[in-house]
Amino acid sequence: MRPDVNRRYRIVAPTLGMASFIESDFALLRERHEVREVPVATVAGQVRALLALASADLVLLWFGSTRFLPVALAARLMGRPVVIITGGYDVVSEPGIAYGNMRGGLPRLLGRAVFRTAAAVACISEAIRHDVVTLARVPERQAHLIPLGFPAGPEPLKRREPIVLTVAFGDESSIHRKGLMDVARASRLLPDLRFVMVGRFTDPARRLVVEAGGSNLELPGYVSNDRLAELMQSAAVYYQPSLHEGFGCSVAEAMLAGCVPVVTRRGSLPEVVGDAGLYVEPRDVSGQAVAVRAALDRAGSEHPRRRILAHFPVDRRCHRLLQLLDYAMEGQ
């Protein structure tokens, strides 16, 4: 089915935050439709979103957050279809790392209520689609696989520096879920390499990572998009031994820039990396260090970039999202 180029929808998009991949989707949809973002973190924001439904054709939720439940329920009562794009905490159950809204209790009940309002759900990976169907209890016919998409960007540099790059927000939970403590400990085993861990850290998490790491571990904090692109263009290895990943956006971006990925087989990471990287076991720091060293021998390989270009083009994601909106509207 081709998207209907003659239909233009007025979309209300409640938001709790604006990650780069959310902004990218909204930009894609604005090429065809009118997208009105409404922050709903406050009561006033919730009221504005409810009022906006009167002039909306459709509601788009990026994540099935329980904070969206009032708007989603109101939309269904008013006959407005709800489309949810999901990709992580909202549909996951990982009790071993205390992660995921579907672990049980009231959060799971409310989360499933959000997903019951959906006419269609877009899943960014097969791993997430499995959770959407089995944990969030969305019927299979309504759970659509639509992976993230990435623009080609500049050609990677052939000559790479002995830099091992990791990108992640670091708090006391995510430093374990993202494998950042493993990265820090591995830096001690590879003192001749530069380990650069980019992203904002809470003070307690930063202290834990610094104490675990070697003198060759750098934590520059948040950097501009231009600086991050430079690091991805120059680093030889991208290293992310996560315990769970809904997709692995930074992994894909680093591969597109020419980095060789070293990752676990958890969550969606095998879907993204395929045979273009090396796989490690979580918490096996010595084994991870061996894999990082082996990845250096592949520095400059074109395979990681070719995989992302072939499997995750941005035009394909745009096309499928537009199709999904038509599907949701036709069901009304």
DRENNU-720776 format. One record per residue: residue in three letters; x, y, z of N, C-alpha, C in turn. Coordinates in steps of 0.05 Angstrom, whole numbers, plus 5000, padded with zeros to 4 digits. Atoms other than C-alpha are relative to their C-alpha. Example, Ala and Ser with C-alpha at 12.3 -4.5 7.8 and 13.67 -1.06 7.14 Angstrom:
// residues 2
   type    nxx    nyy    nzz   caxx   cayy   cazz    cxx    cyy    czz
    ALA   5018   4976   5000   5246   4910   5156   5018   5024   5000
    SER   4984   4976   4999   5273   4979   5143   4985   5022   5014
***
This chain:
// residues 332
   type    nxx    nyy    nzz   caxx   cayy   cazz    cxx    cyy    czz
    MET   5017   4976   5000   5000   5000   5000   5017   5025   5000
    ARG   4986   4974   5000   5026   5069   4981   4985   5020   5017
    PRO   5013   4978   4984   5014   5128   5028   4983   5017   4981
    ASP   5018   4983   5015   4956   5171   5004   5011   5028   5000
    VAL   4988   4974   5001   4990   5234   4980   4980   5023   5001
    ASN   5021   4980   5000   4924   5271   4977   4988   5006   5027
    ARG   5011   4997   4974   4908   5264   5050   5020   5014   5019
    ARG   4984   4986   4981   4934   5312   5102   4986   5000   5027
    TYR   5012   5003   4974   4922   5297   5175   5010   5021   5019
    ARG   4992   4982   4978   4922   5343   5235   5006   4981   5024
    ILE   4990   5019   4980   4963   5304   5285   5007   5015   5026
    VAL   4992   4991   4973   4967   5319   5360   5020   4980   5011
    ALA   4978   5017   4990   5032   5292   5389   5008   5009   5028
    PRO   4991   4994   4972   5036   5295   5466   5029   4991   5003
    THR   4971   5006   4996   5109   5295   5488   5007   5003   5029
    LEU   4988   4998   4974   5148   5284   5552   5029   5008   4998
    GLY   4972   4993   5005   5216   5299   5521   5005   4996   4971
    MET   4995   5001   5029   5248   5306   5453   5027   4990   4994
    ALA   4976   5013   5009   5302   5256   5436   5004   5005   4970
    SER   4994   4994   5028   5336   5263   5369   4983   4983   4981
    PHE   5016   5017   5017   5299   5203   5340   4971   5008   4999
    ILE   5027   4991   5001   5232   5232   5360   4998   5025   4982
    GLU   5000   4976   5017   5249   5299   5328   5002   4992   4971
    SER   4997   5009   5027   5270   5262   5266   4974   4989   4988
    ASP   5026   5010   5010   5203   5226   5260   4980   5022   4996
    PHE   5018   4977   5004   5164   5290   5270   5007   5016   4975
    ALA   4992   4986   5024   5205   5323   5216   4992   4985   4975
    LEU   5008   5016   5023   5191   5266   5168   4970   5003   4996
    LEU   5029   4999   5003   5116   5269   5182   4990   5027   4992
    ARG   5008   4973   5007   5113   5344   5174   5003   5005   4970
    GLU   4998   4997   5029   5132   5335   5101   4973   4995   4987
    ARG   5026   5007   5012   5061   5309   5090   4977   5010   5017
    HIS   5022   4995   4982   5020   5325   5152   5006   5024   5019
    GLU   4997   4980   4980   5009   5378   5205   5003   4987   5027
    VAL   4994   5013   4974   5041   5357   5271   5002   5021   5021
    ARG   5000   4981   4978   5026   5395   5334   5011   4986   5025
    GLU   4989   5011   4976   5072   5377   5392   4989   5014   5024
    VAL   5011   4988   4976   5042   5388   5461   5014   4987   5024
    PRO   4988   5011   4976   5086   5378   5523   4979   4995   5021
    VAL   5021   5007   4981   5045   5342   5576   5011   4993   5027
    ALA   4988   5007   4974   5092   5337   5635   4986   5014   5024
    THR   5015   4985   4979   5048   5387   5674   4970   4996   4996
    VAL   5029   5001   5002   4974   5389   5688   4990   5019   4978
    ALA   5008   4981   5021   4968   5451   5644   5005   4988   4973
    GLY   4994   5012   5026   5001   5413   5588   4980   4978   4993
    GLN   5021   5020   5005   4952   5355   5596   4974   5013   4990
    VAL   5024   4986   5008   4895   5404   5591   5002   5011   4971
    ARG   4996   4990   5027   4924   5436   5528   4998   4977   4980
    ALA   5002   5023   5018   4931   5367   5496   4971   4991   4997
    LEU   5028   5008   5002   4859   5349   5513   4984   5020   4983
    LEU   5014   4980   5016   4834   5415   5483   5008   4997   4971
    ALA   4991   5002   5028   4876   5403   5420   4986   4977   4985
    LEU   5013   5023   5013   4838   5338   5407   4976   5009   4983
    ALA   5024   4991   5014   4778   5378   5384   5005   5005   4970
    SER   4993   4993   5028   4814   5399   5320   5019   4980   4988
    ALA   4980   5019   5009   4856   5336   5311   4986   4977   4984
    ASP   5010   5023   5013   4847   5278   5263   5011   4974   5013
    LEU   4986   5024   4991   4895   5231   5298   5019   5008   5023
    VAL   4981   4995   4978   4938   5226   5361   5024   4981   4996
    LEU   4975   5015   5003   5011   5203   5357   5015   5001   5026
    LEU   4985   5002   4975   5047   5179   5419   5027   4987   4994
    TRP   4974   5013   5002   5122   5167   5417   5006   4989   5028
    PHE   4999   5016   4975   5126   5114   5473   4971   4998   5011
    GLY   5026   5005   4987   5066   5084   5508   5002   5006   5030
    SER   4997   4992   4972   5079   5122   5572   4973   5002   5013
    THR   5025   4998   4985   5025   5118   5626   4992   5029   5004
    ARG   5007   4971   4999   5029   5194   5628   4982   5009   4977
    PHE   5017   4993   5023   4994   5194   5561   4972   4988   5002
    LEU   5025   5014   4998   4935   5153   5586   4975   5019   4998
    PRO   5023   4983   5002   4886   5212   5597   4994   5009   4972
    VAL   5004   4990   5027   4897   5239   5527   4992   4977   4982
    ALA   5006   5023   5017   4895   5170   5495   4971   4991   5004
    LEU   5028   5008   4995   4829   5152   5529   4980   5021   4989
    ALA   5018   4979   5011   4798   5219   5511   4999   4999   4970
    ALA   4999   5002   5029   4820   5210   5439   4982   4978   4990
    ARG   5017   5022   5008   4786   5143   5434   4970   5006   5004
    LEU   5028   4993   4995   4722   5170   5465   4990   5019   4979
    MET   5008   4981   5021   4722   5225   5413   5002   4989   4972
    GLY   4998   5013   5027   4734   5176   5356   5025   5007   4985
    ARG   4974   4994   5013   4806   5199   5342   5018   4975   5003
    PRO   4983   5023   4997   4852   5141   5326   5027   5007   5014
    VAL   4974   4996   4985   4915   5133   5369   5020   4982   4987
    VAL   4977   5015   5010   4981   5111   5339   5023   5003   5020
    ILE   4977   4999   4981   5038   5092   5386   5025   4990   4986
    ILE   4973   5010   5008   5111   5087   5367   5014   4992   5026
    THR   4989   5010   4975   5145   5044   5419   5028   4990   4995
    GLY   4973   5008   5004   5216   5027   5432   5017   4995   5025
    GLY   4983   5004   4977   5238   5012   5503   4985   4995   5026
    TYR   5009   5004   4972   5219   5020   5576   4970   4994   5001
    ASP   5029   5002   4998   5145   5024   5561   4989   4971   4996
    VAL   5010   5027   5005   5139   4951   5537   5019   4978   5010
    VAL   4979   5019   4992   5199   4917   5570   4995   4990   5028
    SER   5000   5011   4973   5203   4871   5630   5028   4987   5005
    GLU   4973   5009   4993   5275   4863   5656   5004   5002   5030
    PRO   4998   4998   4970   5268   4849   5731   5028   4998   5011
    GLY   4973   5003   4991   5341   4830   5737   5015   5026   5002
    ILE   4987   4974   4999   5361   4902   5724   4979   5022   5007
    ALA   5021   4981   4991   5296   4934   5751   4993   5019   4978
    TYR   5006   4983   5023   5278   4959   5682   4976   4990   4985
    GLY   5023   5007   5016   5214   4961   5644   4973   5004   5014
    ASN   5026   4994   4989   5142   4983   5654   4982   4976   5002
    MET   5017   5024   5000   5115   4913   5642   5009   4979   5020
    ARG   4991   5019   4980   5148   4881   5703   4977   4990   5018
    GLY   5022   5009   4984   5081   4878   5739   4987   5023   5015
    GLY   5013   4980   4983   5034   4914   5786   4985   5021   4985
    LEU   5016   4978   5012   4998   4979   5772   5013   5011   4975
    PRO   4989   4989   5025   5049   5005   5721   4994   4983   4976
    ARG   5006   5017   5023   5037   4944   5677   4970   5002   4993
    LEU   5029   4998   5006   4961   4950   5683   4994   5026   4985
    LEU   5004   4974   5013   4963   5024   5665   5013   5000   4972
    GLY   4987   5001   5026   5013   5011   5609   4984   4985   4980
    ARG   5017   5015   5019   4969   4958   5578   4976   5016   4992
    ALA   5023   4984   5006   4911   5006   5583   5007   5021   4978
    VAL   4992   4981   5022   4950   5057   5541   5000   4986   4974
    PHE   4997   5014   5025   4965   5005   5488   4973   4990   4990
    ARG   5027   5008   5009   4892   4983   5486   4986   5022   4985
    THR   5012   4978   5015   4874   5052   5460   5010   5001   4971
    ALA   4987   4996   5026   4919   5043   5399   4986   4986   4977
    ALA   5009   5012   5025   4893   5032   5329   5023   4985   4986
    ALA   4977   5012   5012   4964   5014   5309   5025   5007   5017
    VAL   4976   4996   4985   5032   5007   5342   5024   4995   4982
    ALA   4975   5002   5015   5099   5019   5307   5022   4991   5018
    CYS   4979   5012   4984   5155   4976   5335   5027   5004   4986
    ILE   4975   4993   5012   5227   4997   5323   5019   4976   4996
    SER   4984   5024   5005   5255   4925   5325   4982   4976   5005
    GLU   5015   5025   4995   5232   4853   5325   4999   4993   5030
    ALA   4999   5005   4971   5254   4847   5398   4978   5016   5014
    ILE   5021   4984   4988   5208   4904   5416   4972   4991   4991
    ARG   5026   5010   5009   5151   4877   5373   4992   4975   5016
    HIS   5006   5023   4984   5156   4812   5411   4989   5008   5028
    ASP   5010   4990   4974   5148   4850   5477   4973   5014   4998
    VAL   5026   4987   5004   5091   4891   5449   4977   4980   4999
    VAL   5021   5021   5003   5052   4828   5432   4997   4984   5025
    THR   5001   5019   4978   5070   4784   5491   4996   5014   5027
    LEU   5002   4987   4974   5075   4835   5548   4979   5023   5000
    ALA   5020   4978   5001   5034   4896   5526   4973   4990   4990
    ARG   5025   5013   5009   4982   4848   5497   4987   5014   4976
    VAL   5010   4988   5024   4975   4884   5431   4996   4978   4979
    PRO   5004   5020   5021   4943   4840   5376   5022   5002   4979
    GLU   4978   5001   5020   4996   4818   5325   4994   5017   4975
    ARG   5007   4985   5025   4958   4850   5267   5003   5030   5004
    GLN   4997   4972   4995   4964   4918   5301   5029   5008   5007
    ALA   4972   4994   4994   5039   4912   5317   5017   4999   4975
    HIS   4987   4998   5026   5078   4936   5257   5030   5005   5004
    LEU   4971   4996   4998   5154   4929   5250   5008   5023   4982
    ILE   4990   4977   5016   5181   4997   5228   5027   5009   5013
    PRO   4974   4993   4988   5256   5002   5245   5006   5030   4996
    LEU   4990   4973   5003   5289   5069   5255   5015   5003   4974
    GLY   4986   4995   5025   5320   5102   5194   5020   5022   5003
    PHE   4977   4981   4997   5384   5141   5184   5008   5011   4973
    PRO   4989   4989   5025   5407   5190   5131   5028   4991   4996
    ALA   4973   5011   5007   5471   5170   5095   5022   5016   5013
    GLY   4979   4984   4988   5512   5229   5120   5025   4999   4983
    PRO   4975   5000   5015   5584   5240   5098   5014   4973   4999
    GLU   4984   5024   5002   5631   5185   5075   5019   4998   5024
    PRO   4982   5003   4977   5671   5157   5134   5029   5004   4992
    LEU   4971   4999   5004   5745   5171   5141   5011   4972   4999
    LYS   4988   5027   5002   5788   5111   5121   5019   4996   5024
    ARG   4980   5003   4979   5841   5124   5173   4987   5006   5027
    ARG   5013   4997   4974   5816   5113   5244   5020   5001   5022
    GLU   4982   4997   4977   5847   5131   5310   4993   4978   5020
    PRO   5005   5021   4980   5855   5081   5368   4982   5010   5023
    ILE   5020   4990   4981   5793   5109   5402   4978   4980   5002
    VAL   5023   5017   4995   5740   5066   5434   4978   5018   5011
    LEU   5021   4981   4993   5675   5106   5436   4976   4987   5011
    THR   5026   5008   4989   5613   5097   5478   4983   5025   5004
    VAL   5018   4977   4996   5552   5144   5479   4977   4990   5017
    ALA   5023   5008   4983   5501   5140   5535   4996   5021   5022
    PHE   5006   4985   4976   5466   5179   5589   5007   4982   5024
    GLY   4991   5016   4977   5494   5156   5656   4987   5008   5026
    ASP   5009   4997   4972   5454   5150   5720   5006   4973   5014
    GLU   4993   5024   4985   5458   5097   5774   4988   4974   4989
    SER   5012   5023   5013   5413   5051   5734   5012   4994   4973
    SER   4991   5004   5027   5436   5061   5663   5030   4992   4998
    ILE   4972   5008   5002   5510   5052   5678   5003   4970   5001
    HIS   5000   5029   5000   5494   4979   5691   4985   4990   4975
    ARG   5016   5009   5023   5439   4971   5638   5015   5003   4973
    LYS   4985   4994   5025   5483   5002   5584   5028   4988   5000
    GLY   4973   5012   4999   5545   4964   5607   5023   5019   5003
    LEU   4979   4979   4998   5583   5028   5623   5021   4992   5021
    MET   4980   5009   4980   5616   4996   5684   5019   4980   4987
    ASP   4982   5018   5015   5642   4941   5638   5020   5015   4983
    VAL   4983   4983   5017   5669   4994   5591   5023   5012   5017
    ALA   4980   4988   4983   5704   5029   5648   5021   4980   5009
    ARG   4981   5020   4991   5736   4965   5674   5017   4989   4977
    ALA   4985   5008   5023   5757   4944   5604   5022   5020   4993
    SER   4979   4979   5006   5795   5010   5597   5025   4994   5015
    ARG   4976   5007   4984   5842   4986   5652   5016   4978   4987
    LEU   4986   5022   5013   5858   4924   5611   5012   5007   4973
    LEU   4990   4991   5026   5873   4964   5548   5011   5029   5003
    PRO   4990   4973   4994   5915   5023   5573   5011   5016   4977
    ASP   4988   4986   5023   5944   5039   5505   4978   5013   4982
    LEU   5022   4989   5016   5875   5058   5477   4986   5023   5015
    ARG   5017   4979   4988   5833   5120   5488   4971   4991   5001
    PHE   5028   5006   4996   5765   5104   5517   4985   5027   5005
    VAL   5015   4975   4997   5716   5162   5507   4971   4993   5004
    MET   5028   5005   4993   5648   5158   5541   4985   5026   5000
    VAL   5013   4975   5004   5604   5214   5516   4972   4999   5012
    GLY   5027   4998   4990   5540   5237   5551   4999   5012   5027
    ARG   5004   4989   4973   5511   5270   5612   5000   4978   5021
    PHE   5000   5019   4978   5524   5235   5678   4991   5014   5025
    THR   5005   4990   4974   5495   5244   5746   5026   4998   5016
    ASP   4975   5000   4985   5549   5258   5798   5006   4973   5012
    PRO   4994   5026   4989   5542   5191   5834   5009   4980   4979
    ALA   4993   5019   5021   5544   5152   5769   5028   5006   4988
    ARG   4974   4993   5010   5604   5191   5744   5022   4991   5019
    ARG   4979   5009   4981   5643   5176   5808   5004   4970   4998
    LEU   4997   5029   5002   5629   5101   5801   5015   4992   4975
    VAL   4987   5007   5026   5651   5100   5728   5030   5008   5001
    VAL   4972   4991   4998   5714   5141   5741   5017   4982   5018
    GLU   4986   5018   4982   5734   5097   5800   5006   4973   4988
    ALA   4996   5026   5013   5725   5034   5758   5019   5001   4976
    GLY   4985   4998   5025   5762   5061   5697   5030   5006   5004
    GLY   4971   4993   4999   5835   5073   5680   5004   5029   4994
    SER   4993   4972   5006   5871   5138   5668   4995   5007   4971
    ASN   5005   4996   5029   5857   5129   5593   4970   5003   4994
    LEU   5029   4996   5004   5781   5136   5604   4993   5029   5002
    GLU   5008   4971   5001   5753   5204   5585   4970   5002   5001
    LEU   5028   4994   4998   5685   5230   5604   4995   5029   4995
    PRO   5003   4972   5006   5675   5295   5567   4972   5012   5005
    GLY   5027   4991   4996   5601   5299   5585   4985   5004   4974
    TYR   5015   4994   5024   5551   5326   5536   5017   5014   4979
    VAL   4986   4986   5021   5581   5347   5469   4980   5007   4978
    SER   5017   4992   5022   5551   5382   5409   4997   4978   4980
    ASN   5004   5020   5021   5524   5342   5351   5024   4999   4981
    ASP   4976   4999   5018   5583   5366   5308   5023   4986   5013
    ARG   4978   5013   4987   5633   5343   5360   4996   4970   5001
    LEU   5005   5028   4999   5599   5276   5367   5004   4987   4973
    ALA   4995   5010   5027   5600   5267   5292   5030   4998   4994
    GLU   4971   5001   5003   5675   5282   5293   5011   4975   5014
    LEU   4991   5023   4985   5686   5229   5346   4993   4974   4986
    MET   5009   5024   5014   5646   5178   5308   5016   4996   4974
    GLN   4984   5002   5024   5685   5194   5245   5029   4991   5005
    SER   4972   5006   4995   5752   5185   5278   5004   4974   5017
    ALA   4997   5023   4983   5740   5128   5328   5001   4974   4984
    ALA   4999   5026   5013   5758   5057   5308   4978   4981   5008
    VAL   5019   5019   4988   5710   5021   5354   4978   5014   5014
    TYR   5022   4991   4983   5642   5034   5382   4993   4976   5018
    TYR   5001   5021   4981   5633   4994   5446   4976   5004   5019
    GLN   5024   4997   4984   5565   4983   5480   4990   4972   5010
    PRO   5008   5026   4990   5557   4919   5522   4975   5000   5017
    SER   5025   4996   4986   5485   4932   5541   4987   4974   5010
    LEU   5017   5022   4990   5441   4886   5583   4973   5000   4986
    HIS   5024   4998   5015   5382   4911   5543   5002   5024   4981
    GLU   5002   4978   5019   5372   4954   5480   4974   4997   4984
    GLY   5024   5001   5017   5306   4971   5446   5007   5003   4971
    PHE   4990   4998   5028   5344   4990   5383   5031   5003   5000
    GLY   4972   4995   5001   5413   5019   5393   5006   5022   4980
    CYS   4997   4978   5019   5409   5086   5358   5029   5009   4997
    SER   4972   4991   5002   5480   5108   5375   5018   4979   4987
    VAL   4985   5021   5013   5506   5040   5353   4998   5003   4970
    ALA   5005   4997   5029   5474   5050   5284   5014   5025   4989
    GLU   4987   4975   5009   5499   5122   5279   5030   4997   4998
    ALA   4971   5005   5000   5570   5100   5297   5008   4982   4977
    MET   4995   5017   5022   5567   5044   5246   4999   5015   4974
    LEU   5003   4983   5024   5543   5093   5193   5025   5017   4996
    ALA   4976   4983   5001   5604   5136   5210   5025   4984   4996
    GLY   4976   5016   5005   5651   5077   5201   5012   4985   5023
    CYS   4989   5015   4977   5661   5049   5271   4993   4971   4999
    VAL   5006   5029   4997   5666   4974   5283   4987   4996   5027
    PRO   5014   5003   4974   5614   4956   5337   5009   4975   5015
    VAL   4996   5023   4982   5628   4912   5397   4976   5002   5019
    VAL   5025   4999   4985   5561   4895   5430   4993   4972   5011
    THR   5011   5025   4991   5522   4841   5466   4979   4990   4981
    ARG   5023   5010   5016   5467   4798   5436   4974   5006   5013
    ARG   5025   4994   4986   5415   4829   5481   4982   5018   4984
    GLY   5020   4982   5012   5351   4861   5457   5003   5000   4969
    SER   5000   4997   5029   5353   4888   5386   5028   5002   4988
    LEU   4973   4995   5010   5429   4894   5380   5008   4981   4977
    PRO   4994   5017   5023   5437   4832   5335   4986   5008   4974
    GLU   5015   4990   5024   5384   4861   5288   5014   5023   4987
    VAL   4986   4976   5010   5423   4925   5281   5027   4993   4989
    VAL   4972   5004   5007   5494   4899   5279   5004   4977   4979
    GLY   4997   5022   5019   5484   4833   5241   5028   4988   5002
    ASP   4973   5011   5001   5551   4806   5219   5022   5021   4997
    ALA   4981   4978   5005   5584   4874   5217   5016   5008   5025
    GLY   4985   4993   4976   5612   4873   5288   5007   4976   5015
    LEU   4992   5022   4982   5636   4831   5346   4981   4999   5024
    TYR   5018   5004   4978   5593   4802   5401   5014   4990   5025
    VAL   4988   5006   4974   5610   4796   5475   4978   4992   5020
    GLU   5018   5006   4979   5578   4770   5538   5000   5022   5021
    PRO   5001   4980   4979   5553   4820   5590   5017   4992   5024
    ARG   4984   5002   4975   5599   4829   5650   5025   4983   4997
    ASP   4975   5015   5005   5654   4786   5618   5021   5021   4990
    VAL   4983   4977   5008   5703   4845   5619   5025   4991   4985
    SER   4975   5009   5014   5765   4805   5599   4993   4992   4972
    GLY   5008   5008   5027   5728   4775   5540   4993   5024   4983
    GLN   5007   4976   5014   5702   4843   5521   5025   5015   4991
    ALA   4975   4987   5007   5773   4871   5522   5013   4987   4976
    VAL   4989   5015   5023   5795   4816   5474   4985   5008   4975
    ALA   5016   4992   5024   5738   4834   5427   5006   5028   4991
    VAL   4993   4972   5007   5754   4908   5429   5027   5000   4985
    ARG   4974   5001   5014   5826   4892   5410   4997   4988   4972
    ALA   5004   5012   5026   5802   4847   5354   4986   5019   4981
    ALA   5015   4981   5017   5755   4902   5329   5019   5020   4988
    LEU   4981   4980   5011   5815   4948   5320   5013   4989   4974
    ASP   4989   5012   5025   5841   4899   5267   4982   5004   4976
    ARG   5019   4995   5022   5778   4914   5227   4996   5030   4994
    ALA   5004   4971   5003   5785   4990   5232   5001   5008   4971
    GLY   5001   4991   5028   5766   5023   5167   4982   4983   4982
    SER   5018   5017   5016   5719   4967   5145   4976   5016   4991
    GLU   5024   4987   5011   5662   4990   5101   4975   4985   5007
    HIS   5024   5017   4995   5616   4934   5124   4980   5012   5019
    PRO   5020   4988   4981   5585   4970   5185   4982   5021   4986
    ARG   5016   4979   5013   5564   5030   5143   4981   4988   4979
    ARG   5017   5012   5021   5538   4987   5085   4976   4986   5013
    ARG   5022   5013   4988   5495   4948   5133   4978   5019   5008
    ILE   5020   4980   4992   5460   5010   5161   4987   5012   4976
    LEU   5012   4989   5024   5450   5039   5092   4980   4981   4987
    ALA   5017   5020   5013   5420   4974   5067   4975   4994   5016
    HIS   5022   5010   4984   5375   4957   5126   4984   5022   5014
    PHE   5014   4980   4984   5356   5023   5158   5001   5028   4986
    PRO   5001   4974   5014   5347   5078   5105   4977   5017   5010
    VAL   5020   4982   4989   5309   5138   5128   4975   5002   4983
    ASP   5023   4999   5018   5264   5139   5066   4981   4977   5005
    ARG   5017   5023   4995   5238   5070   5082   4984   5004   5025
    ARG   5015   4995   4975   5219   5090   5153   4978   5021   4995
    CYS   5020   4979   5006   5184   5153   5127   4976   4987   4986
    HIS   5022   5012   5016   5144   5112   5077   4982   4983   5017
    ARG   5016   5019   4984   5122   5060   5128   4985   5015   5022
    LEU   5015   4985   4981   5103   5112   5180   4975   5013   4987
    LEU   5023   4988   5014   5059   5148   5129   4979   4978   4994
    GLN   5019   5022   5004   5028   5081   5111   4984   4993   5025
    LEU   5012   5008   4975   5014   5067   5184   4978   5020   5008
    LEU   5020   4980   4994   4977   5133   5193   4975   4996   4983
    ASP   5023   5006   5017   4933   5116   5133   4985   4976   5010
    TYR   5012   5024   4989   4920   5047   5162   4983   5006   5025
    ALA   5015   4993   4976   4899   5077   5229   4975   5016   4993
    MET   5023   4984   5007   4853   5128   5196   4979   4984   4986
    GLU   5020   5016   5015   4820   5077   5150   4985   4982   5018
    GLY   5014   5018   4981   4802   5035   5211   4978   5014   5015
    GLN   5020   4985   4985   4757   5090   5238   4973   4999   4987
***
